[in-house]
């Protein structure tokens, strides 16, 4: 079974397994957009070598006055791949939106595994969305993998 076929099989089952899923739409690429009841939309895309599914969503754009603070926090988070479970954040071009993503290996992936990965990803993405939207409010909300005392920067 190809990577796309494996993902298609799991996608057919994910809606009924997650009551908060409102809609699933397949694009021509192929990729799949999953919309949740809180209007969060994640994208699942196949990737090869190794076979995996890339889960991503848009966090919005940092307001200009807070870009440095948001980008510094984002770069620190990207460096902490051990703590973040490989979740990474980047820019969709200069002055673009922030995109958060993670890779999930397809080999041996079950419906329950995918559901747990999506739930974990949603928790992290929602925390970052809140942070990006309120970066000018002072104190940063707790971000998964960035608890006080757990920051370990390695050169």
VMD Tcl script that builds the backbone (N, CA, C; Angstrom):
set m [mol new atoms 465]
animate dup $m
set s [atomselect $m all]
$s set {name element resname resid chain x y z} {
  {N N UNK 1 A 0.846 -1.175 0.000}
  {CA C UNK 1 A 0.000 0.000 0.000}
  {C C UNK 1 A 0.896 1.245 0.000}
  {N N UNK 2 A 0.563 2.223 -0.838}
  {CA C UNK 2 A 1.351 3.450 -0.927}
  {C C UNK 2 A 1.070 4.344 0.281}
  {N N UNK 3 A 1.909 5.355 0.452}
  {CA C UNK 3 A 1.723 6.318 1.542}
  {C C UNK 3 A 0.351 6.979 1.433}
  {N N UNK 4 A -0.026 7.379 0.219}
  {CA C UNK 4 A -1.314 8.044 0.010}
  {C C UNK 4 A -2.461 7.101 0.374}
  {N N UNK 5 A -2.369 5.853 -0.043}
  {CA C UNK 5 A -3.424 4.874 0.272}
  {C C UNK 5 A -3.527 4.648 1.776}
  {N N UNK 6 A -2.391 4.584 2.461}
  {CA C UNK 6 A -2.413 4.401 3.916}
  {C C UNK 6 A -3.092 5.587 4.604}
  {N N UNK 7 A -2.761 6.796 4.157}
  {CA C UNK 7 A -3.368 7.991 4.743}
  {C C UNK 7 A -4.858 8.027 4.429}
  {N N UNK 8 A -5.239 7.726 3.187}
  {CA C UNK 8 A -6.659 7.711 2.817}
  {C C UNK 8 A -7.448 6.770 3.719}
  {N N UNK 9 A -6.887 5.597 3.968}
  {CA C UNK 9 A -7.550 4.608 4.820}
  {C C UNK 9 A -7.776 5.168 6.231}
  {N N UNK 10 A -6.763 5.802 6.794}
  {CA C UNK 10 A -6.881 6.368 8.140}
  {C C UNK 10 A -7.827 7.570 8.165}
  {N N UNK 11 A -7.788 8.400 7.131}
  {CA C UNK 11 A -8.646 9.587 7.063}
  {C C UNK 11 A -10.121 9.186 7.060}
  {N N UNK 12 A -10.464 8.108 6.367}
  {CA C UNK 12 A -11.861 7.651 6.330}
  {C C UNK 12 A -12.375 7.313 7.724}
  {N N UNK 13 A -11.471 6.903 8.605}
  {CA C UNK 13 A -11.865 6.491 9.948}
  {C C UNK 13 A -11.723 7.587 10.998}
  {N N UNK 14 A -10.951 8.629 10.700}
  {CA C UNK 14 A -10.648 9.632 11.723}
  {C C UNK 14 A -11.867 10.473 12.092}
  {N N UNK 15 A -12.712 10.810 11.124}
  {CA C UNK 15 A -13.904 11.610 11.407}
  {C C UNK 15 A -14.796 10.983 12.476}
  {N N UNK 16 A -15.216 9.741 12.278}
  {CA C UNK 16 A -16.051 9.093 13.294}
  {C C UNK 16 A -15.325 8.885 14.635}
  {N N UNK 17 A -13.999 8.795 14.613}
  {CA C UNK 17 A -13.234 8.563 15.840}
  {C C UNK 17 A -13.008 9.839 16.646}
  {N N UNK 18 A -13.209 10.998 16.015}
  {CA C UNK 18 A -12.999 12.282 16.688}
  {C C UNK 18 A -14.268 13.122 16.536}
  {N N UNK 19 A -15.122 13.143 17.556}
  {CA C UNK 19 A -16.396 13.870 17.453}
  {C C UNK 19 A -16.255 15.356 17.158}
  {N N UNK 20 A -15.119 15.953 17.489}
  {CA C UNK 20 A -14.925 17.385 17.253}
  {C C UNK 20 A -14.590 17.714 15.795}
  {N N UNK 21 A -14.459 16.696 14.939}
  {CA C UNK 21 A -14.224 16.920 13.510}
  {C C UNK 21 A -15.546 17.323 12.859}
  {N N UNK 22 A -15.532 18.495 12.221}
  {CA C UNK 22 A -16.720 18.976 11.519}
  {C C UNK 22 A -16.713 18.589 10.044}
  {N N UNK 23 A -15.525 18.600 9.420}
  {CA C UNK 23 A -15.451 18.317 7.987}
  {C C UNK 23 A -14.053 17.856 7.613}
  {N N UNK 24 A -13.998 17.026 6.568}
  {CA C UNK 24 A -12.728 16.596 5.976}
  {C C UNK 24 A -12.864 16.773 4.475}
  {N N UNK 25 A -11.897 17.486 3.882}
  {CA C UNK 25 A -11.924 17.742 2.450}
  {C C UNK 25 A -10.598 17.300 1.858}
  {N N UNK 26 A -10.650 16.540 0.756}
  {CA C UNK 26 A -9.437 16.132 0.052}
  {C C UNK 26 A -9.206 17.071 -1.118}
  {N N UNK 27 A -7.943 17.495 -1.273}
  {CA C UNK 27 A -7.579 18.343 -2.401}
  {C C UNK 27 A -6.994 17.471 -3.507}
  {N N UNK 28 A -6.626 18.095 -4.600}
  {CA C UNK 28 A -6.053 17.366 -5.735}
  {C C UNK 28 A -4.614 16.943 -5.493}
  {N N UNK 29 A -3.926 17.555 -4.542}
  {CA C UNK 29 A -2.476 17.371 -4.367}
  {C C UNK 29 A -2.006 15.930 -4.216}
  {N N UNK 30 A -2.433 14.989 -3.538}
  {CA C UNK 30 A -3.534 15.016 -2.583}
  {C C UNK 30 A -3.072 15.455 -1.195}
  {N N UNK 31 A -3.938 16.168 -0.553}
  {CA C UNK 31 A -3.791 16.475 0.866}
  {C C UNK 31 A -5.196 16.528 1.426}
  {N N UNK 32 A -5.299 16.554 2.739}
  {CA C UNK 32 A -6.604 16.556 3.373}
  {C C UNK 32 A -6.659 17.693 4.379}
  {N N UNK 33 A -7.755 18.449 4.348}
  {CA C UNK 33 A -7.998 19.504 5.327}
  {C C UNK 33 A -9.052 18.976 6.289}
  {N N UNK 34 A -8.736 19.064 7.581}
  {CA C UNK 34 A -9.675 18.634 8.612}
  {C C UNK 34 A -10.065 19.861 9.418}
  {N N UNK 35 A -11.365 20.151 9.454}
  {CA C UNK 35 A -11.863 21.286 10.230}
  {C C UNK 35 A -12.504 20.759 11.502}
  {N N UNK 36 A -12.162 21.422 12.615}
  {CA C UNK 36 A -12.678 21.039 13.925}
  {C C UNK 36 A -13.762 22.011 14.368}
  {N N UNK 37 A -14.508 21.643 15.385}
  {CA C UNK 37 A -15.651 22.438 15.837}
  {C C UNK 37 A -15.260 23.839 16.299}
  {N N UNK 38 A -14.006 24.044 16.718}
  {CA C UNK 38 A -13.557 25.398 17.116}
  {C C UNK 38 A -13.033 26.187 15.913}
  {N N UNK 39 A -13.249 25.661 14.702}
  {CA C UNK 39 A -12.851 26.264 13.427}
  {C C UNK 39 A -11.357 26.140 13.116}
  {N N UNK 40 A -10.613 25.418 13.942}
  {CA C UNK 40 A -9.221 25.109 13.622}
  {C C UNK 40 A -9.213 24.180 12.407}
  {N N UNK 41 A -8.301 24.456 11.482}
  {CA C UNK 41 A -8.143 23.609 10.297}
  {C C UNK 41 A -6.699 23.129 10.250}
  {N N UNK 42 A -6.526 21.818 10.141}
  {CA C UNK 42 A -5.192 21.260 9.956}
  {C C UNK 42 A -5.140 20.618 8.578}
  {N N UNK 43 A -3.934 20.546 8.038}
  {CA C UNK 43 A -3.702 19.936 6.724}
  {C C UNK 43 A -2.837 18.699 6.933}
  {N N UNK 44 A -3.217 17.598 6.302}
  {CA C UNK 44 A -2.421 16.377 6.305}
  {C C UNK 44 A -1.931 16.150 4.884}
  {N N UNK 45 A -0.610 15.993 4.729}
  {CA C UNK 45 A -0.010 15.794 3.415}
  {C C UNK 45 A 0.916 14.590 3.451}
  {N N UNK 46 A 0.901 13.764 2.409}
  {CA C UNK 46 A 1.827 12.630 2.359}
  {C C UNK 46 A 3.231 13.092 1.998}
  {N N UNK 47 A 4.212 12.386 2.516}
  {CA C UNK 47 A 5.612 12.627 2.161}
  {C C UNK 47 A 6.317 11.274 2.144}
  {N N UNK 48 A 7.335 11.163 1.318}
  {CA C UNK 48 A 8.077 9.902 1.196}
  {C C UNK 48 A 9.515 10.057 1.654}
  {N N UNK 49 A 10.163 8.895 1.802}
  {CA C UNK 49 A 11.587 8.781 2.152}
  {C C UNK 49 A 11.953 9.447 3.465}
  {N N UNK 50 A 11.494 8.988 4.575}
  {CA C UNK 50 A 10.619 7.838 4.803}
  {C C UNK 50 A 9.151 8.218 4.659}
  {N N UNK 51 A 8.302 7.188 4.505}
  {CA C UNK 51 A 6.865 7.421 4.361}
  {C C UNK 51 A 6.311 8.033 5.636}
  {N N UNK 52 A 5.646 9.188 5.480}
  {CA C UNK 52 A 5.106 9.878 6.642}
  {C C UNK 52 A 3.968 10.788 6.211}
  {N N UNK 53 A 3.236 11.272 7.211}
  {CA C UNK 53 A 2.210 12.267 6.981}
  {C C UNK 53 A 2.663 13.530 7.695}
  {N N UNK 54 A 2.598 14.649 6.993}
  {CA C UNK 54 A 2.975 15.941 7.566}
  {C C UNK 54 A 1.675 16.633 7.970}
  {N N UNK 55 A 1.594 17.001 9.249}
  {CA C UNK 55 A 0.427 17.700 9.777}
  {C C UNK 55 A 0.836 19.159 9.973}
  {N N UNK 56 A 0.018 20.087 9.468}
  {CA C UNK 56 A 0.367 21.501 9.607}
  {C C UNK 56 A -0.888 22.350 9.764}
  {N N UNK 57 A -0.679 23.556 10.256}
  {CA C UNK 57 A -1.739 24.551 10.334}
  {C C UNK 57 A -1.116 25.929 10.389}
  {N N UNK 58 A -1.908 26.917 10.061}
  {CA C UNK 58 A -1.455 28.303 10.090}
  {C C UNK 58 A -1.758 28.892 11.464}
  {N N UNK 59 A -0.783 29.623 12.013}
  {CA C UNK 59 A -0.945 30.261 13.319}
  {C C UNK 59 A -1.348 31.719 13.208}
  {N N UNK 60 A -1.318 32.262 12.012}
  {CA C UNK 60 A -1.550 33.685 11.826}
  {C C UNK 60 A -0.214 34.392 11.696}
  {N N UNK 61 A -0.258 35.702 11.669}
  {CA C UNK 61 A 0.957 36.504 11.538}
  {C C UNK 61 A 1.164 37.310 12.814}
  {N N UNK 62 A 2.404 37.450 13.201}
  {CA C UNK 62 A 2.735 38.276 14.364}
  {C C UNK 62 A 2.604 39.744 13.976}
  {N N UNK 63 A 2.020 40.533 14.868}
  {CA C UNK 63 A 1.943 41.971 14.583}
  {C C UNK 63 A 3.362 42.522 14.535}
  {N N UNK 64 A 3.573 43.511 13.696}
  {CA C UNK 64 A 4.923 44.017 13.439}
  {C C UNK 64 A 5.667 44.392 14.717}
  {N N UNK 65 A 4.990 45.034 15.656}
  {CA C UNK 65 A 5.639 45.477 16.894}
  {C C UNK 65 A 6.114 44.304 17.756}
  {N N UNK 66 A 5.550 43.107 17.544}
  {CA C UNK 66 A 5.896 41.947 18.365}
  {C C UNK 66 A 6.642 40.861 17.598}
  {N N UNK 67 A 6.979 41.116 16.341}
  {CA C UNK 67 A 7.624 40.088 15.529}
  {C C UNK 67 A 8.908 39.575 16.160}
  {N N UNK 68 A 9.762 40.472 16.623}
  {CA C UNK 68 A 11.039 40.023 17.184}
  {C C UNK 68 A 10.813 39.072 18.348}
  {N N UNK 69 A 9.926 39.439 19.246}
  {CA C UNK 69 A 9.656 38.602 20.421}
  {C C UNK 69 A 9.085 37.242 20.000}
  {N N UNK 70 A 8.116 37.264 19.100}
  {CA C UNK 70 A 7.498 36.017 18.644}
  {C C UNK 70 A 8.525 35.160 17.920}
  {N N UNK 71 A 9.307 35.757 17.018}
  {CA C UNK 71 A 10.288 34.991 16.250}
  {C C UNK 71 A 11.380 34.414 17.148}
  {N N UNK 72 A 11.827 35.162 18.142}
  {CA C UNK 72 A 12.831 34.635 19.078}
  {C C UNK 72 A 12.280 33.436 19.840}
  {N N UNK 73 A 11.041 33.543 20.304}
  {CA C UNK 73 A 10.415 32.431 21.021}
  {C C UNK 73 A 10.283 31.229 20.095}
  {N N UNK 74 A 9.890 31.484 18.862}
  {CA C UNK 74 A 9.735 30.431 17.872}
  {C C UNK 74 A 11.067 29.731 17.590}
  {N N UNK 75 A 12.131 30.504 17.443}
  {CA C UNK 75 A 13.439 29.911 17.165}
  {C C UNK 75 A 13.932 29.072 18.344}
  {N N UNK 76 A 13.718 29.551 19.550}
  {CA C UNK 76 A 14.076 28.755 20.731}
  {C C UNK 76 A 13.291 27.448 20.747}
  {N N UNK 77 A 12.017 27.532 20.440}
  {CA C UNK 77 A 11.160 26.342 20.417}
  {C C UNK 77 A 11.653 25.336 19.368}
  {N N UNK 78 A 12.017 25.830 18.193}
  {CA C UNK 78 A 12.506 24.932 17.140}
  {C C UNK 78 A 13.778 24.206 17.561}
  {N N UNK 79 A 14.604 24.855 18.341}
  {CA C UNK 79 A 15.839 24.237 18.799}
  {C C UNK 79 A 15.576 23.140 19.830}
  {N N UNK 80 A 14.441 23.185 20.475}
  {CA C UNK 80 A 14.103 22.228 21.535}
  {C C UNK 80 A 13.331 21.037 20.983}
  {N N UNK 81 A 13.775 20.445 19.908}
  {CA C UNK 81 A 13.062 19.362 19.242}
  {C C UNK 81 A 12.843 18.164 20.149}
  {N N UNK 82 A 13.720 17.928 21.102}
  {CA C UNK 82 A 13.526 16.805 22.028}
  {C C UNK 82 A 12.294 17.030 22.899}
  {N N UNK 83 A 12.102 18.271 23.343}
  {CA C UNK 83 A 10.977 18.608 24.206}
  {C C UNK 83 A 9.676 18.800 23.436}
  {N N UNK 84 A 9.772 19.226 22.203}
  {CA C UNK 84 A 8.568 19.536 21.416}
  {C C UNK 84 A 8.065 18.343 20.616}
  {N N UNK 85 A 8.781 17.233 20.654}
  {CA C UNK 85 A 8.362 16.075 19.874}
  {C C UNK 85 A 8.538 16.271 18.382}
  {N N UNK 86 A 9.434 17.169 17.987}
  {CA C UNK 86 A 9.699 17.397 16.564}
  {C C UNK 86 A 8.778 18.416 15.914}
  {N N UNK 87 A 7.917 19.050 16.696}
  {CA C UNK 87 A 7.058 20.101 16.145}
  {C C UNK 87 A 7.943 21.294 15.816}
  {N N UNK 88 A 7.707 21.886 14.647}
  {CA C UNK 88 A 8.516 23.027 14.223}
  {C C UNK 88 A 7.620 24.128 13.672}
  {N N UNK 89 A 8.142 25.350 13.693}
  {CA C UNK 89 A 7.380 26.504 13.239}
  {C C UNK 89 A 8.248 27.303 12.278}
  {N N UNK 90 A 7.650 27.786 11.215}
  {CA C UNK 90 A 8.386 28.593 10.255}
  {C C UNK 90 A 7.487 29.659 9.653}
  {N N UNK 91 A 8.097 30.483 8.826}
  {CA C UNK 91 A 7.381 31.554 8.134}
  {C C UNK 91 A 7.056 31.132 6.707}
  {N N UNK 92 A 5.860 31.478 6.261}
  {CA C UNK 92 A 5.466 31.230 4.874}
  {C C UNK 92 A 5.890 32.440 4.043}
  {N N UNK 93 A 7.202 32.679 3.974}
  {CA C UNK 93 A 7.739 33.797 3.211}
  {C C UNK 93 A 7.909 35.042 4.063}
  {N N UNK 94 A 8.629 36.038 3.553}
  {CA C UNK 94 A 8.826 37.285 4.287}
  {C C UNK 94 A 7.473 37.915 4.645}
  {N N UNK 95 A 7.343 38.326 5.883}
  {CA C UNK 95 A 6.106 38.926 6.399}
  {C C UNK 95 A 4.903 37.987 6.277}
  {N N UNK 96 A 5.167 36.701 6.093}
  {CA C UNK 96 A 4.077 35.732 5.925}
  {C C UNK 96 A 3.538 35.220 7.244}
  {N N UNK 97 A 2.587 34.341 7.130}
  {CA C UNK 97 A 1.980 33.715 8.296}
  {C C UNK 97 A 2.948 32.699 8.891}
  {N N UNK 98 A 2.784 32.440 10.172}
  {CA C UNK 98 A 3.539 31.398 10.850}
  {C C UNK 98 A 2.844 30.065 10.599}
  {N N UNK 99 A 3.630 29.057 10.235}
  {CA C UNK 99 A 3.109 27.721 9.965}
  {C C UNK 99 A 3.760 26.760 10.949}
  {N N UNK 100 A 2.945 25.971 11.645}
  {CA C UNK 100 A 3.439 24.967 12.576}
  {C C UNK 100 A 3.205 23.595 11.943}
  {N N UNK 101 A 4.177 22.683 12.106}
  {CA C UNK 101 A 4.032 21.368 11.478}
  {C C UNK 101 A 4.758 20.299 12.279}
  {N N UNK 102 A 4.396 19.072 11.984}
  {CA C UNK 102 A 5.065 17.912 12.555}
  {C C UNK 102 A 4.957 16.767 11.558}
  {N N UNK 103 A 5.875 15.828 11.628}
  {CA C UNK 103 A 5.872 14.640 10.778}
  {C C UNK 103 A 5.495 13.432 11.627}
  {N N UNK 104 A 4.683 12.552 11.049}
  {CA C UNK 104 A 4.295 11.317 11.726}
  {C C UNK 104 A 4.616 10.161 10.788}
  {N N UNK 105 A 5.435 9.229 11.263}
  {CA C UNK 105 A 5.823 8.069 10.461}
  {C C UNK 105 A 4.598 7.203 10.174}
  {N N UNK 106 A 4.453 6.755 8.936}
  {CA C UNK 106 A 3.298 5.945 8.522}
  {C C UNK 106 A 3.449 4.484 8.939}
  {N N UNK 107 A 4.681 3.989 8.963}
  {CA C UNK 107 A 4.892 2.573 9.247}
  {C C UNK 107 A 4.293 2.199 10.602}
  {N N UNK 108 A 3.349 1.280 10.562}
  {CA C UNK 108 A 2.709 0.794 11.785}
  {C C UNK 108 A 1.722 1.766 12.412}
  {N N UNK 109 A 1.413 2.873 11.733}
  {CA C UNK 109 A 0.516 3.887 12.278}
  {C C UNK 109 A -0.916 3.357 12.322}
  {N N UNK 110 A -1.514 3.383 13.496}
  {CA C UNK 110 A -2.898 2.952 13.667}
  {C C UNK 110 A -3.801 4.180 13.766}
  {N N UNK 111 A -5.087 3.945 13.697}
  {CA C UNK 111 A -6.054 5.025 13.851}
  {C C UNK 111 A -5.879 5.701 15.208}
  {N N UNK 112 A -5.702 4.908 16.256}
  {CA C UNK 112 A -5.520 5.466 17.607}
  {C C UNK 112 A -4.245 6.305 17.671}
  {N N UNK 113 A -3.171 5.836 17.036}
  {CA C UNK 113 A -1.917 6.602 17.009}
  {C C UNK 113 A -2.123 7.949 16.317}
  {N N UNK 114 A -2.781 7.933 15.157}
  {CA C UNK 114 A -3.011 9.171 14.411}
  {C C UNK 114 A -3.894 10.117 15.221}
  {N N UNK 115 A -4.917 9.585 15.846}
  {CA C UNK 115 A -5.802 10.407 16.680}
  {C C UNK 115 A -5.003 11.081 17.790}
  {N N UNK 116 A -4.144 10.335 18.463}
  {CA C UNK 116 A -3.316 10.905 19.538}
  {C C UNK 116 A -2.355 11.955 19.005}
  {N N UNK 117 A -1.762 11.706 17.845}
  {CA C UNK 117 A -0.846 12.684 17.244}
  {C C UNK 117 A -1.585 13.968 16.884}
  {N N UNK 118 A -2.773 13.835 16.328}
  {CA C UNK 118 A -3.564 15.020 15.973}
  {C C UNK 118 A -3.949 15.794 17.226}
  {N N UNK 119 A -4.382 15.097 18.269}
  {CA C UNK 119 A -4.763 15.769 19.517}
  {C C UNK 119 A -3.571 16.502 20.130}
  {N N UNK 120 A -2.400 15.865 20.132}
  {CA C UNK 120 A -1.184 16.493 20.667}
  {C C UNK 120 A -0.824 17.722 19.841}
  {N N UNK 121 A -0.879 17.572 18.523}
  {CA C UNK 121 A -0.569 18.680 17.626}
  {C C UNK 121 A -1.541 19.837 17.838}
  {N N UNK 122 A -2.834 19.539 17.949}
  {CA C UNK 122 A -3.833 20.584 18.164}
  {C C UNK 122 A -3.574 21.347 19.460}
  {N N UNK 123 A -3.197 20.649 20.513}
  {CA C UNK 123 A -2.907 21.315 21.790}
  {C C UNK 123 A -1.754 22.299 21.617}
  {N N UNK 124 A -0.714 21.873 20.955}
  {CA C UNK 124 A 0.448 22.732 20.742}
  {C C UNK 124 A 0.089 23.898 19.824}
  {N N UNK 125 A -0.591 23.617 18.717}
  {CA C UNK 125 A -0.957 24.664 17.755}
  {C C UNK 125 A -1.876 25.699 18.400}
  {N N UNK 126 A -2.813 25.260 19.200}
  {CA C UNK 126 A -3.728 26.199 19.858}
  {C C UNK 126 A -2.991 27.084 20.856}
  {N N UNK 127 A -2.022 26.521 21.564}
  {CA C UNK 127 A -1.207 27.330 22.482}
  {C C UNK 127 A -0.430 28.394 21.715}
  {N N UNK 128 A 0.161 27.991 20.582}
  {CA C UNK 128 A 0.916 28.952 19.775}
  {C C UNK 128 A 0.013 30.007 19.151}
  {N N UNK 129 A -1.180 29.611 18.717}
  {CA C UNK 129 A -2.121 30.581 18.160}
  {C C UNK 129 A -2.466 31.638 19.200}
  {N N UNK 130 A -2.690 31.188 20.422}
  {CA C UNK 130 A -2.982 32.117 21.517}
  {C C UNK 130 A -1.785 33.029 21.768}
  {N N UNK 131 A -0.582 32.468 21.779}
  {CA C UNK 131 A 0.620 33.261 22.009}
  {C C UNK 131 A 0.818 34.310 20.912}
  {N N UNK 132 A 0.705 33.895 19.662}
  {CA C UNK 132 A 0.899 34.822 18.542}
  {C C UNK 132 A -0.147 35.934 18.591}
  {N N UNK 133 A -1.366 35.594 18.946}
  {CA C UNK 133 A -2.430 36.578 19.005}
  {C C UNK 133 A -2.343 37.525 20.178}
  {N N UNK 134 A -1.625 37.113 21.237}
  {CA C UNK 134 A -1.560 37.933 22.454}
  {C C UNK 134 A -0.133 38.242 22.869}
  {N N UNK 135 A 0.798 38.225 21.950}
  {CA C UNK 135 A 2.207 38.439 22.283}
  {C C UNK 135 A 2.453 39.809 22.877}
  {N N UNK 136 A 1.575 40.767 22.598}
  {CA C UNK 136 A 1.774 42.104 23.135}
  {C C UNK 136 A 1.165 42.272 24.521}
  {N N UNK 137 A 0.558 41.210 25.050}
  {CA C UNK 137 A -0.103 41.293 26.355}
  {C C UNK 137 A 0.863 41.072 27.516}
  {N N UNK 138 A 2.133 40.897 27.245}
  {CA C UNK 138 A 3.116 40.729 28.322}
  {C C UNK 138 A 3.546 39.293 28.476}
  {N N UNK 139 A 3.093 38.649 29.520}
  {CA C UNK 139 A 3.499 37.283 29.852}
  {C C UNK 139 A 3.040 36.286 28.790}
  {N N UNK 140 A 3.950 35.441 28.351}
  {CA C UNK 140 A 3.617 34.419 27.362}
  {C C UNK 140 A 2.841 33.293 28.042}
  {N N UNK 141 A 1.841 32.736 27.362}
  {CA C UNK 141 A 1.148 31.588 27.938}
  {C C UNK 141 A 2.091 30.395 27.951}
  {N N UNK 142 A 1.817 29.396 28.782}
  {CA C UNK 142 A 2.693 28.217 28.786}
  {C C UNK 142 A 2.594 27.495 27.441}
  {N N UNK 143 A 3.735 27.259 26.840}
  {CA C UNK 143 A 3.776 26.557 25.569}
  {C C UNK 143 A 4.316 25.163 25.802}
  {N N UNK 144 A 3.709 24.142 25.202}
  {CA C UNK 144 A 4.203 22.783 25.390}
  {C C UNK 144 A 5.688 22.684 25.075}
  {N N UNK 145 A 6.434 22.099 25.989}
  {CA C UNK 145 A 7.875 21.943 25.804}
  {C C UNK 145 A 8.682 23.145 26.237}
  {N N UNK 146 A 8.021 24.215 26.688}
  {CA C UNK 146 A 8.744 25.417 27.096}
  {C C UNK 146 A 8.422 25.796 28.537}
  {N N UNK 147 A 8.124 24.809 29.372}
  {CA C UNK 147 A 7.866 25.071 30.779}
  {C C UNK 147 A 9.129 25.646 31.420}
  {N N UNK 148 A 8.949 26.467 32.424}
  {CA C UNK 148 A 10.112 27.013 33.155}
  {C C UNK 148 A 10.947 25.859 33.669}
  {N N UNK 149 A 12.221 25.932 33.473}
  {CA C UNK 149 A 13.117 24.879 33.939}
  {C C UNK 149 A 13.335 23.773 32.926}
  {N N UNK 150 A 12.534 23.710 31.862}
  {CA C UNK 150 A 12.729 22.638 30.889}
  {C C UNK 150 A 13.455 23.119 29.648}
  {N N UNK 151 A 13.838 24.390 29.618}
  {CA C UNK 151 A 14.526 24.924 28.459}
  {C C UNK 151 A 15.985 24.477 28.506}
  {N N UNK 152 A 16.378 23.734 27.490}
  {CA C UNK 152 A 17.751 23.222 27.392}
  {C C UNK 152 A 18.287 23.578 26.018}
  {N N UNK 153 A 19.032 24.653 25.929}
  {CA C UNK 153 A 19.582 25.047 24.653}
  {C C UNK 153 A 20.962 24.416 24.496}
  {N N UNK 154 A 21.177 23.800 23.362}
  {CA C UNK 154 A 22.446 23.132 23.065}
  {C C UNK 154 A 23.062 23.742 21.822}
  {N N UNK 155 A 24.333 24.028 21.886}
  {CA C UNK 155 A 25.015 24.593 20.721}
  {C C UNK 155 A 25.395 23.510 19.760}
}
mol reanalyze $m
mol bondsrecalc $m
mol representation Tube
mol addrep $m
